[in-house]
Amino acid sequence: MIKTVLCYGDSNTYGYVPETGLRYPKDIRYPGKLQLLLGDDYLIIEEGCNGRTTIHDDPEDGWKNGLDYLKPCLNSHKPIDIVILMLGSNDLKDTFHLSAEEIAHGAGILVDVIKEFSELKQGYIPKIILVSPPQIGEGMKNSPFYDAFSLDPIERSKQFPKYYRQVADSKGCIFFDAAKYVYPSEFDSLHLTPQGHEILAQKLKEVILSIN
């Protein structure tokens, strides 16, 4: 039976190209790479949106709240066997004034929704891989995104693994620390390079294949 994997995330799931703002081709961005690596036994659903937050309304783009779209997304693609949840980087924006712990708590709320809604709508809970996002690059002061990420996002992003692991452990998720394997581009200190997407896909493939 084919297993369905939902990749729910932000611009690094979407495949944002740091230098141009365009989108990497499907075979470059990590969900597309994951499909190629896993083959026909898996169906990879790409649900990345630039600027998506965990549970917060952006004052400029309120429709990018990850909580608002989660239930419709789960319902559209059910039955879902595995969810890869990678959100939190955009919550570091100055406009939200959130700590790493508060951001991880927001991700935990999404985990709860996935579990409760999936059990209701498809009769079982998918395996959830909670991804602690890549850290913000050290060159953020020179990034085109510095206006939005000027309030010490680097140090807060380095705290993600600690708090995301706590959430994953408390909610029975599989924890994955992306920052152990990938680092954002030097151009904007936020988005992954093609090599980063390839490494992320390879490591997540290993995690997926380890799931019984």
C-alpha positions, 0 to 999 in steps of 0.5 A: 500500500502506498504511504502518503507523506504530508510536508507542511511547512514554510518557504523552505518546504516551498523551495524558495530560491535565496538569490531570486525569490523564485522557486526551485524545481521540483527535483531540487526542493526537498519534498520533490527530492524525497519523492525521488528517493522514496520511490513509488511506495510513497506519495509526497504531498508538498504544502509549503507556503512562504511566510507561514507561521505556526499559529500567529497572524502576520499583520501584513499577510494574515492568511499565512497562519499555519493553524488556519489552513491545517485542518482543510489541508489534512482533510483534503489529502487524507488518509495521511500516514506521515506528517513532516511539520517544519515551521517556526522560522517566520515566528522569529520575525520582530513583529511577533516578539516570541521566544524559542520556547513560545514558538515551539509551543505553537508548533505543539498546538499544530501537533495537537490539531493533527492528532485530534483532527486526523483521528476524527476524520480518518480514524487514526493518527499519522506518525508526526515528524516534528522538525526543529527548523534550520538556524538563522544564518550568522550573516542576517545583518546583511540579508534582504530580510534583515528588516523583518529579522533584526531582533536577535533571531540567530540566538533564538533559533539556536534554542529551537532544538531544546524546546522542539525536542521537549514538545516532541517528547511530550506529544509522542512525535519523532524529533528531527533537528534540521540544524544538525545537517543543513545551514541557510544560504550565505546570500540571505541567511534564511533559505536553503541551498540546493545542497541543503535541500538534498541533504534534508531530503536524504536525512528525512528519508532515513527517518521515514524508512525507520518508521514501522 
